[in-house]
Amino acid sequence: MGEESTRTEYAIKQVGDRYYPVIIDRKAGGHYEIKNPMTGGVLSYNNPEAAEKYVQRAREGEGQ
């Protein structure tokens, strides 16, 4: 569980017709919503494909 736990886990939460990329925090037993840097609110999308693309980019960016 050592180095695996340092890697950030992402998921997509659906609420109504919106999709929210979130960061999973297993130690706290929950998740964090991601802030939208353009609006200061919570990042959300109106389709699951766009939310999944965000999660893929975030995972790739972490690997560098």
HELIX and SHEET records of a PDB file:
HELIX    1   1 GLU A    4  THR A    6  5                                   3    
HELIX    2   2 PRO A   48  GLY A   63  1                                  16    
SHEET    1   A 3 GLU A   9  VAL A  15  0                                        
SHEET    2   A 3 ARG A  18  ASP A  25 -1                                        
SHEET    3   A 3 GLY A  30  GLU A  33 -1                                        
END                                                                             
